[in-house]
Amino acid sequence: MKNTILSLAIISALLVSCNETKTKDVTTSIEEMHEHDTSNSHANHEEVAAEMHSLNNAWVDEIKLDNGDKWEANIETTEGVNKMLDMLKSTETKTTEGYHALASNLNEVKNFVVKECTMEGPSHDNLHVFLHPLIEKIEALGKVTTVDEGAKIKKSIKENLDGYFNYFE
């Protein structure tokens, strides 16, 4: 539990600093933020629970509108979301390697979105409610071991990206 909380805190800190490191290559990987102890079954159980939480799109229960209106997002974020949606449609994913390639491409666009973020305040905070599970899903897609697992995660990523337009314009 402590590792999960620590990793979430680190992720939040990285995401909050979106635009402060424009000259650096932004790479957000939950795995890199903490060491996995595969011998600890309790830690593995927590990881699986966290992954399932992100796949079921529970973020929609946490995100808020701007007094009933959509948040104004910077153009790079909206373009990035549209580009990721296009990738989901156009990338062939008949093999695990196809899913891994898709994950790599999605990760590049996601890193661009994070790097170019200029949003501040509540709109920025709500963007990160949207982004955090997306980051987890992209990372999970890059690690799939079966085509069925890849299809399930790809579907969840699409739902996540489609949901963006319910909260941002």
Residue pairs with C-beta under 8 A, 6 or more apart in sequence:
1 46
3 34
3 43
3 46
4 46
4 47
4 50
6 34
7 30
7 33
7 34
8 132
10 33
10 34
11 28
11 30
11 33
11 132
11 135
12 128
12 132
14 28
14 33
15 28
15 114
15 128
15 131
15 132
16 124
16 128
18 114
18 115
18 117
18 118
18 119
18 124
19 115
19 116
19 117
19 118
21 115
22 115
22 116
24 115
25 111
25 115
26 111
26 114
26 115
27 107
27 111
28 110
28 111
28 114
28 135
29 139
30 135
30 136
30 139
31 139
36 43
36 47
37 43
38 44
50 136
51 136
51 140
53 133
54 132
54 133
54 136
54 137
54 140
54 156
55 137
55 140
55 152
55 153
55 156
56 156
57 133
57 156
57 159
57 160
57 163
58 133
59 129
59 130
59 132
59 133
59 160
59 163
60 163
60 166
62 129
63 126
63 129
63 130
63 167
64 122
64 126
65 71
65 167
66 122
66 123
70 166
70 167
70 168
70 169
71 119
71 122
71 123
71 126
71 127
71 167
71 168
71 169
72 123
72 168
72 169
73 119
73 123
73 127
73 168
73 169
74 116
74 117
74 118
74 119
76 112
76 113
76 116
76 117
76 118
77 113
77 116
77 117
77 119
77 127
77 168
78 164
78 168
78 169
80 109
80 110
80 112
80 113
80 116
81 113
81 161
81 164
81 165
83 109
84 106
84 109
84 110
84 157
84 161
85 158
85 161
85 162
87 102
87 105
87 106
87 109
88 102
88 154
88 157
88 158
88 161
91 98
91 101
91 102
91 105
92 98
93 99
93 102
93 147
93 150
93 151
93 154
94 147
95 147
96 144
96 145
96 146
96 147
96 150
98 150
99 141
99 142
99 144
99 147
99 150
99 153
99 154
100 141
100 142
100 144
102 141
102 154
103 138
103 139
103 141
103 142
104 142
106 138
106 141
106 157
107 138
107 139
107 142
110 131
110 134
110 135
110 138
113 131
114 131
117 124
117 127
119 127
123 168
126 167
126 168
127 168
130 160
130 163
130 164
130 167
130 168
133 160
134 157
134 160
134 161
137 153
137 156
137 157
137 160
138 157
140 153
141 150
141 153
141 154
141 157
144 150
144 153
